[in-house]
Amino acid sequence: TEVQAPTPTETEQQASEGTQQVAMLAAPEKSRSGLFDGRFFSGLAAALGLVLLGNLGTIQLIFQHLQKLVVDYETFASRDVWMIERLGWALQGIYKSIIGQASGIPMDQWYWNPSRVMPPGDSAITEFPLFTFLYSDLHAHMIALPLTVLALAWALSTLFARGLNPLRWLATLAFGGLVLGALRPTNTWDLPTYLVFALLVTGYAVFRYIDVGEDRRFGLPPVLQRLLLALAAMAALAGFTVLFYQPYAQWFGLGYSEIKIWENEKTPIWSYWTQWGLFLFVLIFWMSWETRQWLAQTPLSALSKLRPYRLLVEIAVVFSITLVLGAVFYANAPVAWFSLPLAIWALLLILRPGMSDAKRMVLFMVGTALVVTLAVDVVALAGDRMNTVFKFYVQGWVLFAISAAAALGWTLSELDQWNPGWRRFWTVGMFLLAGSAFLFTLTATSAKINDRMTPGVPLTLDSMEYMAYARYWDVQDMDLSQDYRAIRWMQNNIKGSPVIVEGAPAGVQYTWFSRFSIYTGLPTVVGWQHHQEQQRVLMPHGSVAWRGVEVQNFYNAARVDTALEFLEKYDVRYIVIGQVERNHYTPEGLLKFEMQDGRMWRTVYRDADTVIYEVIQ
């Protein structure tokens, strides 16, 4: 079922977890003492980035709206237009707005369009947490968000753990498996990314910090002992992740089982920056400063130590260049010009001697986010780019937001050492980008609050209350208060989980159909076809659609025996006849319910055009 409801608990949980995690990252670093030290500002930035800031899509929305004031949609949507020409259209749009010849931006676009920053023709979803919480659809990716942050926090705590005995290591890995494995039933798309991330962090932590002494055990040198223990820890973590949720996996039908090369629409660089610009700005400047510090502390004589590895260095350089060029030209992914070099840069910084584990962790998150957000332009699951981008961009947001928050804290602590010109440039850029991201917070929140089905509904946390005031057009005007009262009656009077039947034609979704099962949670013969098919991928093709046909035949058939066969087949207990059913099914078919009232079924609720019958057992 689909339910829109406020999710303050989810929002607060994710913000709290992100704040604590970044505070852990900043803790080992030098920072000002006291309450408002580097950890405080890093943690605050994490909370803002995870749940309170948007992308730069609001700026894009305004820019595109100004262009549409001047040119037709076909011209605007063309990918062959130079940016300088678009700037000219936007300036003309500004002039039209000033002289009062322009229409305003529709209310829904303020919150909707920034979640779709790809160019026209590309249906990919570029959702981010604030949009998710603001839109309040209780979908899998929303439920999983706090779990993903918890998984990263577990990996971080494992990295910082020191001197654990074998029993505590086993308990730590078991808890990690419990957290990571929960992603499988919650939002399966998240499991591969976070599991691989956690496995690599675990392997690194065990290999580097476990104490095996200097003795050769089983004839193995200490370094090989540490390697085997690291591999064993990784295997144990993977094993716990699978084992704890094996009952679910045994009965789960995987909807996407094939990865294909994606050859159609690719992400343009401007769309990539619209989504990630704020985070990338912070990270690039921080990485530049770390690189500068590294070079400043490395004498030229140190380079002579690389001479024995000259061939390996040359191979690595050639491989990196080949990787970038291959991604750009073979996969036709222009984003690779930027994301791959940045990922390689992050990898090189990870290898910097003396780099703290906290900074290595952040760089690893940066590299992971870059690879994940590039991969969606190279492959897609079963050809579904829309959801592939959607799911992995949410992962990218979590990784970028946390890493950028930590990087911001470190940058602020050393900003006074920067060249004054660069310091001013960074400060101005930071304010502009953060302000642009916060613009979504202001405009989208206001628009979503005011974009109501019925403006007169009082403020309430009851997500059904609007129905008492709303009207809806479907064939003819409907008074939804009738359904509101009938649904309330069901909620208050029907015990258990009996099956109901209501209007649900084959091939129809995202309408007012299936409203009783949606709002009561009672099982029904069939819901919205597309959603039902997604959840039942192992059923024979067409079986869900056929149920819609059967529902239609049940309501339309004048013969009572046809209706009785249907009721017996699906063990239906309650029959709904409301405005929806009267609009979509034949009067001759609906007449049988009145004619057989008290014989085959009996009226248990009646209000205007809405009747609920209980099947006589």
WOHUNOR-V702622 format. One record per run of one state. SS is the DSSP state (@ for helix, = for strand, . for the rest). FROM is the first residue (numbers start at 1). TO is the last residue. If there is no record, write none. Layout:
ss: {SS:SS}
from: {FROM:FROM}
to: {TO:TO}
//
This chain:
ss: {.:=:.:@:.:@:.:@:.:@:.:@:.:@:.:@:.:=:.:@:.:@:.:@:.:=:.:=:.:@:.:@:.:=:.:@:.:@:.:@:.:@:.:=:.:@:.:@:.:@:.:=:.:=:@:.:=:.:@:.:=:.:@:.:@:.:@:.:=:.:@:.:@:.:=:.:=:.:=:.}
from: {1:4:5:8:28:38:53:57:69:73:78:83:99:107:116:129:136:137:138:140:161:166:187:189:210:217:218:220:221:222:244:246:251:259:262:269:297:300:331:336:351:357:376:379:382:385:418:420:451:465:469:471:474:477:480:494:499:502:515:521:524:525:529:535:543:557:560:570:572:578:579:585:587:596:597:598:601:608:610:616}
to: {3:4:7:27:37:52:56:68:72:77:82:98:106:115:128:135:136:137:139:160:165:186:188:209:216:217:219:220:221:243:245:250:258:261:268:296:299:330:335:350:356:375:378:381:384:417:419:450:464:468:470:473:476:479:493:498:501:514:520:523:524:528:534:542:556:559:569:571:577:578:584:586:595:596:597:600:607:609:615:617}
//
